[in-house]
Amino acid sequence: MTFARGLKTRAQREPWYALGMSFRSISRYGIQVSKRKVWQRRRYVARYPARDLSYITDQGGRIRRHQYLRELRTFFGPVAIAIAGQASIYIWIVARAGRTDWQNILIAVATLACVPACAAAVLSAFRRHGAPVVSSTIVGTAIFSLAVTTLSALRIPVSYLALLWCYPAIVVIMVYANLRFHQMIDARVVLIPSARLAEATRQLGGVRVLSDPEADVKDIEIILIDPDAHYSRTWSALLSRCYLGGIEVMPWTRYLEIQRGRVDVSSFEITHLNYSPSQVLYARFKRGLDILAVLISLPVTLPVAGLVALFLYALDGNPVLFVQVRRGYGGQRFRMYKFRTMYKGTGGALTTVGDARIMPGCRLLRKLRLDELPQLFNILRGDMSLIGPRPVAEYVAKSSERVEPKYALRSLVLPGITGWAQVTSGYAATTEEEIEKLSYDLYYIKNLSFDLDLIVLFKTIRTVLFGSGAR
C-alpha cells in the first residue's frame, strides 16, 4: 500500500520520471532509493523555483523592449488613411451603380479594411529588408488577393470595378508607409565619444553620450561608435558586452546615412561598396529597362518635343538645341543635348535665381523638365541612363575635384536625367553645394537598386508637379 501510494505521488509530481522507471529498477533498489531520489528532486525544484525565466533575469539577464508593437505604431496613420480611402472609393462606386444591399457592401468594406492592417503587421516584421517598395507591393498585392478570394468564396456580391480602383490606393499608401517605416529608427541610442565628438553630436542632434567604458548598457539598443577610434583596449570590454548582449553596434556615420539618405564623404571609401547579387543582377538589366522605357514613352515624348522645338524656334530661331560637353561614365566626355531656353550667346555660366538670360515662357519649360527631353537620345546612345548622378560640365567636375578628389567617384555609374541628389538636395550653384550633392550621389551608388530607382522616379514626378529645384 505504501509502495503504491509512493508511486502515485511520484507519477503525479514527476510523470517523466515515473514513465522512465522500469520494474527491474524498482525491485532491485527498493522503495528507499526511490524515496531518496524523490527528496533530491524536490530539493532541486525548491532551489530553482521559477520556470518563467525570472530566475535568469534576476541573475543579470536582460529583457528587451517589445519593439514589434512599438514599431507597428508607425503604420497607424497610413493604415487609417488607407482604410478610409478605400471605403470611400468602394462605397462611392457601388452607390453610383444603384446598389442598396448595404449589408453586403459593409462586409466587403470590412474585409478590405483588413488588408492594410494585415500588410502593416507583416511589413513591420521585415525592418531589415533591403527592398521596401517591392516588398510592400508584393505583400499588399498578396493580402488584397486573399481578401478578394475570401469574398468570392463566401459568395458576397462585390463590385470588381470598385476593387480595381481600391487596389492601387492601398498599394501606394502601403509603399509610402513602408518607406517611412524604414527611414525611422525608434530606439535608445547612445554615442561613444571620440576625436570627432563635436561633429558627431552636431549632426546627430540630441543623442546621449556614453563616456564611461564601465557604464551599464542594460537599457541601450544601439551604440554608435567611430571605427577608427573605438576598437581599442579602452573600449573593447564595453563593445564585447554589447556584441554578446545583443546590442547593435553601428558607426555613427552609418546611422546618419540611414537617417538622411547620404554618406559621410570624408570617411567614405570605395571598399565600402558591398553589392548583393540582386543589385548586380539589376545593374545588368538596367540598360535594357532604360531603352524599353524610352521606346514606350516615344508616342508621348515625340509630339511634346516637337511642340517645344516649334515654340523655341518662334522665340529665338535656330538652333533650338543646346549642346554641352559633360562628364560621363568612367570620366569620359560626351555631348549632352538640351533644348535651348536662353538667348543666343548667353549660355555657359551657372544659372542663378531670376536669371535674365532665360527667354520668356521658358521658365515653365525648365520647371517641368521639358528642356531635358532631347536627353532621351543620349539614353539610346548609351551615354546616359534615366536615373543616376546628374552629369556636370567638365569645368565643374575639375573645380570640384580640386576641393574633393572623391568627386571623381560619381562616374562609377552612368549619369542620369534625374537622380537621388537632384530630388533630395536640389540645384547646386557653388562648389560647396556640389560637394554636398556628392554625398547623395555616393549614397545612390552604394545602394543602387530597383527600389531606390522607383523612389527617385516618384520624387521626380513630385518635383515636376511642384516645380521645385529648377532655375
QUIRANOR-V837005 format. One record per pair of residues at least 4 apart in sequence whose C-alpha atoms are under 8 Angstrom apart, sorted by sequence separation. I is the first residue (numbers start at 0). J is the second residue. If there is no record, write none. Layout:
BEGIN
i->I j->J
i->I j->J
END
This chain:
BEGIN
i->0 j->4
i->1 j->5
i->2 j->6
i->3 j->7
i->4 j->8
i->5 j->9
i->6 j->10
i->7 j->11
i->8 j->12
i->9 j->13
i->10 j->14
i->13 j->17
i->14 j->18
i->15 j->19
i->16 j->20
i->20 j->24
i->21 j->25
i->22 j->26
i->23 j->27
i->24 j->28
i->25 j->29
i->28 j->32
i->29 j->33
i->30 j->34
i->31 j->35
i->32 j->36
i->33 j->37
i->34 j->38
i->35 j->39
i->36 j->40
i->37 j->41
i->38 j->42
i->39 j->43
i->40 j->44
i->41 j->45
i->42 j->46
i->43 j->47
i->44 j->48
i->49 j->53
i->50 j->54
i->52 j->56
i->53 j->57
i->54 j->58
i->55 j->59
i->56 j->60
i->65 j->69
i->66 j->70
i->67 j->71
i->68 j->72
i->69 j->73
i->70 j->74
i->71 j->75
i->74 j->78
i->75 j->79
i->76 j->80
i->77 j->81
i->78 j->82
i->79 j->83
i->80 j->84
i->81 j->85
i->82 j->86
i->83 j->87
i->84 j->88
i->85 j->89
i->86 j->90
i->87 j->91
i->88 j->92
i->89 j->93
i->90 j->94
i->91 j->95
i->92 j->96
i->93 j->97
i->94 j->98
i->100 j->104
i->101 j->105
i->102 j->106
i->103 j->107
i->104 j->108
i->105 j->109
i->106 j->110
i->107 j->111
i->108 j->112
i->109 j->113
i->110 j->114
i->111 j->115
i->112 j->116
i->113 j->117
i->114 j->118
i->115 j->119
i->116 j->120
i->117 j->121
i->118 j->122
i->119 j->123
i->120 j->124
i->121 j->125
i->122 j->126
i->130 j->134
i->131 j->135
i->132 j->136
i->133 j->137
i->134 j->138
i->135 j->139
i->136 j->140
i->137 j->141
i->138 j->142
i->139 j->143
i->140 j->144
i->141 j->145
i->142 j->146
i->143 j->147
i->144 j->148
i->145 j->149
i->146 j->150
i->147 j->151
i->148 j->152
i->149 j->153
i->150 j->154
i->151 j->155
i->158 j->162
i->159 j->163
i->160 j->164
i->161 j->165
i->162 j->166
i->163 j->167
i->164 j->168
i->165 j->169
i->166 j->170
i->167 j->171
i->168 j->172
i->169 j->173
i->170 j->174
i->171 j->175
i->172 j->176
i->173 j->177
i->174 j->178
i->175 j->179
i->176 j->180
i->177 j->181
i->178 j->182
i->179 j->183
i->192 j->196
i->195 j->199
i->196 j->200
i->197 j->201
i->198 j->202
i->199 j->203
i->200 j->204
i->224 j->228
i->225 j->229
i->226 j->230
i->229 j->233
i->230 j->234
i->231 j->235
i->232 j->236
i->234 j->238
i->235 j->239
i->236 j->240
i->237 j->241
i->238 j->242
i->239 j->243
i->240 j->244
i->241 j->245
i->242 j->246
i->249 j->253
i->250 j->254
i->251 j->255
i->252 j->256
i->253 j->257
i->254 j->258
i->255 j->259
i->256 j->260
i->257 j->261
i->263 j->267
i->267 j->271
i->268 j->272
i->274 j->278
i->275 j->279
i->276 j->280
i->277 j->281
i->278 j->282
i->279 j->283
i->280 j->284
i->281 j->285
i->282 j->286
i->284 j->288
i->285 j->289
i->286 j->290
i->287 j->291
i->288 j->292
i->289 j->293
i->290 j->294
i->291 j->295
i->292 j->296
i->293 j->297
i->296 j->300
i->297 j->301
i->298 j->302
i->299 j->303
i->300 j->304
i->301 j->305
i->302 j->306
i->303 j->307
i->304 j->308
i->305 j->309
i->306 j->310
i->307 j->311
i->308 j->312
i->309 j->313
i->310 j->314
i->311 j->315
i->312 j->316
i->326 j->330
i->327 j->331
i->341 j->345
i->342 j->346
i->350 j->354
i->357 j->361
i->358 j->362
i->360 j->364
i->361 j->365
i->362 j->366
i->363 j->367
i->364 j->368
i->365 j->369
i->368 j->372
i->371 j->375
i->373 j->377
i->374 j->378
i->375 j->379
i->376 j->380
i->377 j->381
i->378 j->382
i->391 j->395
i->392 j->396
i->393 j->397
i->394 j->398
i->395 j->399
i->396 j->400
i->397 j->401
i->398 j->402
i->399 j->403
i->400 j->404
i->410 j->414
i->417 j->421
i->418 j->422
i->419 j->423
i->420 j->424
i->421 j->425
i->428 j->432
i->429 j->433
i->430 j->434
i->431 j->435
i->432 j->436
i->433 j->437
i->434 j->438
i->435 j->439
i->436 j->440
i->437 j->441
i->438 j->442
i->439 j->443
i->440 j->444
i->441 j->445
i->442 j->446
i->443 j->447
i->447 j->451
i->448 j->452
i->449 j->453
i->450 j->454
i->451 j->455
i->452 j->456
i->453 j->457
i->454 j->458
i->455 j->459
i->456 j->460
i->457 j->461
i->458 j->462
i->459 j->463
i->460 j->464
i->461 j->465
i->462 j->466
i->463 j->467
i->9 j->14
i->10 j->15
i->20 j->25
i->24 j->29
i->25 j->30
i->28 j->33
i->49 j->54
i->55 j->60
i->56 j->61
i->93 j->98
i->94 j->99
i->150 j->155
i->151 j->156
i->200 j->205
i->209 j->214
i->224 j->229
i->229 j->234
i->230 j->235
i->241 j->246
i->242 j->247
i->249 j->254
i->255 j->260
i->256 j->261
i->262 j->267
i->274 j->279
i->311 j->316
i->312 j->317
i->326 j->331
i->327 j->332
i->341 j->346
i->357 j->362
i->364 j->369
i->365 j->370
i->377 j->382
i->378 j->383
i->391 j->396
i->399 j->404
i->400 j->405
i->417 j->422
i->420 j->425
i->421 j->426
i->427 j->432
i->428 j->433
i->446 j->451
i->447 j->452
i->462 j->467
i->10 j->16
i->56 j->62
i->128 j->134
i->150 j->156
i->200 j->206
i->229 j->235
i->241 j->247
i->242 j->248
i->255 j->261
i->256 j->262
i->312 j->318
i->326 j->332
i->327 j->333
i->364 j->370
i->377 j->383
i->378 j->384
i->400 j->406
i->427 j->433
i->462 j->468
i->9 j->16
i->10 j->17
i->47 j->54
i->150 j->157
i->241 j->248
i->255 j->262
i->256 j->263
i->312 j->319
i->325 j->332
i->326 j->333
i->378 j->385
i->399 j->406
i->400 j->407
i->9 j->17
i->10 j->18
i->25 j->33
i->311 j->319
i->324 j->332
i->325 j->333
i->443 j->451
i->253 j->262
i->324 j->333
i->325 j->334
i->374 j->383
i->427 j->436
i->238 j->248
i->252 j->262
i->324 j->334
i->325 j->335
i->346 j->356
i->396 j->406
i->6 j->17
i->252 j->263
i->308 j->319
i->323 j->334
i->324 j->335
i->345 j->356
i->396 j->407
i->122 j->134
i->322 j->334
i->323 j->335
i->424 j->436
i->122 j->135
i->322 j->335
i->323 j->336
i->90 j->104
i->322 j->336
i->342 j->356
i->321 j->336
i->322 j->337
i->341 j->356
i->342 j->357
i->424 j->439
i->122 j->138
i->190 j->206
i->192 j->208
i->320 j->336
i->321 j->337
i->341 j->357
i->342 j->358
i->420 j->436
i->423 j->439
i->118 j->135
i->121 j->138
i->189 j->206
i->190 j->207
i->191 j->208
i->192 j->209
i->320 j->337
i->321 j->338
i->340 j->357
i->341 j->358
i->420 j->437
i->188 j->206
i->189 j->207
i->190 j->208
i->191 j->209
i->192 j->210
i->320 j->338
i->321 j->339
i->340 j->358
i->89 j->108
i->188 j->207
i->189 j->208
i->190 j->209
i->191 j->210
i->319 j->338
i->320 j->339
i->420 j->439
i->118 j->138
i->189 j->209
i->319 j->339
i->341 j->361
i->419 j->439
i->420 j->440
i->118 j->139
i->212 j->233
i->318 j->339
i->340 j->361
i->388 j->409
i->419 j->440
i->86 j->108
i->212 j->234
i->340 j->362
i->388 j->410
i->418 j->440
i->85 j->108
i->143 j->166
i->115 j->139
i->118 j->142
i->212 j->236
i->213 j->237
i->222 j->246
i->224 j->248
i->226 j->250
i->388 j->412
i->390 j->414
i->419 j->443
i->86 j->111
i->114 j->139
i->117 j->142
i->212 j->237
i->216 j->241
i->221 j->246
i->222 j->247
i->223 j->248
i->224 j->249
i->225 j->250
i->340 j->365
i->387 j->412
i->388 j->413
i->389 j->414
i->390 j->415
i->85 j->111
i->86 j->112
i->140 j->166
i->220 j->246
i->221 j->247
i->222 j->248
i->223 j->249
i->224 j->250
i->225 j->251
i->387 j->413
i->388 j->414
i->389 j->415
i->85 j->112
i->219 j->246
i->220 j->247
i->221 j->248
i->222 j->249
i->223 j->250
i->224 j->251
i->315 j->342
i->387 j->414
i->388 j->415
i->389 j->416
i->2 j->30
i->9 j->37
i->114 j->142
i->221 j->249
i->223 j->251
i->311 j->339
i->315 j->343
i->386 j->414
i->387 j->415
i->389 j->417
i->406 j->434
i->409 j->437
i->5 j->34
i->82 j->111
i->114 j->143
i->311 j->340
i->384 j->413
i->386 j->415
i->387 j->416
i->388 j->417
i->389 j->418
i->82 j->112
i->139 j->169
i->140 j->170
i->189 j->219
i->308 j->338
i->340 j->370
i->383 j->413
i->384 j->414
i->385 j->415
i->386 j->416
i->387 j->417
i->388 j->418
i->81 j->112
i->139 j->170
i->187 j->218
i->188 j->219
i->191 j->222
i->223 j->254
i->339 j->370
i->382 j->413
i->383 j->414
i->384 j->415
i->385 j->416
i->386 j->417
i->387 j->418
i->388 j->419
i->389 j->420
i->399 j->430
i->403 j->434
i->406 j->437
i->409 j->440
i->111 j->143
i->114 j->146
i->187 j->219
i->188 j->220
i->189 j->221
i->190 j->222
i->191 j->223
i->192 j->224
i->193 j->225
i->338 j->370
i->382 j->414
i->383 j->415
i->384 j->416
i->385 j->417
i->386 j->418
i->387 j->419
i->388 j->420
i->389 j->421
i->398 j->430
i->409 j->441
i->412 j->444
i->82 j->115
i->113 j->146
i->187 j->220
i->188 j->221
i->189 j->222
i->190 j->223
i->191 j->224
i->337 j->370
i->338 j->371
i->383 j->416
i->408 j->441
i->411 j->444
i->422 j->455
i->81 j->115
i->136 j->170
i->139 j->173
i->186 j->220
i->187 j->221
i->188 j->222
i->189 j->223
i->190 j->224
i->191 j->225
i->194 j->228
i->337 j->371
i->338 j->372
i->399 j->433
i->111 j->146
i->135 j->170
i->186 j->221
i->188 j->223
i->193 j->228
i->336 j->371
i->337 j->372
i->338 j->373
i->395 j->430
i->399 j->434
i->409 j->444
i->110 j->146
i->193 j->229
i->337 j->373
i->419 j->455
i->422 j->458
i->78 j->115
i->136 j->173
i->336 j->373
i->337 j->374
i->418 j->455
i->422 j->459
i->78 j->116
i->135 j->173
i->136 j->174
i->336 j->374
i->417 j->455
i->135 j->174
i->335 j->374
i->110 j->150
i->422 j->462
i->78 j->119
i->336 j->377
i->132 j->174
i->135 j->177
i->335 j->377
i->374 j->416
i->417 j->459
i->425 j->467
i->426 j->468
i->107 j->150
i->131 j->174
i->425 j->468
i->426 j->469
i->314 j->358
i->425 j->469
i->426 j->470
i->74 j->119
i->132 j->177
i->371 j->416
i->131 j->177
i->132 j->178
i->422 j->468
i->131 j->178
i->421 j->468
i->71 j->119
i->107 j->155
i->71 j->120
i->106 j->155
i->333 j->382
i->107 j->157
i->131 j->181
i->71 j->123
i->103 j->155
i->199 j->251
i->203 j->255
i->388 j->440
i->70 j->123
i->103 j->156
i->104 j->157
i->202 j->255
i->387 j->440
i->103 j->157
i->115 j->169
i->119 j->173
i->126 j->180
i->127 j->181
i->328 j->382
i->118 j->173
i->122 j->177
i->126 j->181
i->327 j->382
i->388 j->443
i->67 j->123
i->327 j->383
i->387 j->443
i->67 j->124
i->123 j->180
i->115 j->173
i->190 j->251
i->332 j->393
i->307 j->369
i->327 j->390
i->326 j->390
i->93 j->158
i->304 j->369
i->325 j->390
i->326 j->391
i->325 j->391
i->326 j->392
i->386 j->452
i->325 j->392
i->326 j->393
i->92 j->160
i->93 j->161
i->304 j->372
i->324 j->392
i->325 j->393
i->89 j->158
i->92 j->161
i->304 j->373
i->323 j->392
i->324 j->393
i->386 j->455
i->326 j->396
i->386 j->456
i->89 j->161
i->300 j->372
i->88 j->161
i->89 j->162
i->184 j->258
i->89 j->164
i->182 j->257
i->183 j->258
i->88 j->164
i->89 j->165
i->182 j->258
i->88 j->165
i->330 j->407
i->351 j->428
i->350 j->428
i->349 j->428
i->85 j->165
i->330 j->410
i->329 j->410
i->293 j->375
i->328 j->410
i->329 j->411
i->85 j->168
i->327 j->410
i->328 j->411
i->329 j->412
i->84 j->168
i->85 j->169
i->326 j->410
i->328 j->412
i->293 j->378
i->328 j->413
i->293 j->379
i->327 j->413
i->328 j->414
i->81 j->168
i->327 j->414
i->81 j->169
i->290 j->378
i->289 j->378
i->290 j->379
i->81 j->172
i->80 j->172
i->81 j->173
i->78 j->172
i->77 j->172
i->78 j->173
i->289 j->384
i->368 j->463
i->77 j->173
i->289 j->385
i->367 j->463
i->366 j->463
i->367 j->464
i->286 j->384
i->77 j->176
i->367 j->466
i->366 j->466
i->366 j->467
i->74 j->176
i->366 j->468
i->73 j->176
i->74 j->177
i->366 j->469
i->365 j->469
i->366 j->470
i->365 j->470
i->74 j->180
i->73 j->180
i->362 j->470
i->70 j->180
i->70 j->185
i->354 j->470
i->353 j->470
i->352 j->470
i->351 j->470
i->350 j->470
i->264 j->405
i->61 j->217
i->282 j->447
i->282 j->448
i->281 j->448
i->281 j->449
i->278 j->447
i->278 j->448
i->274 j->445
i->277 j->448
i->273 j->445
i->274 j->446
i->264 j->437
i->272 j->445
i->264 j->438
i->271 j->445
i->263 j->438
i->262 j->438
i->261 j->438
i->262 j->439
i->261 j->439
i->260 j->439
i->261 j->440
i->262 j->441
i->261 j->441
i->262 j->442
i->261 j->442
i->260 j->442
i->61 j->244
i->256 j->442
i->133 j->450
i->132 j->450
i->131 j->450
i->130 j->450
i->132 j->453
i->132 j->454
END
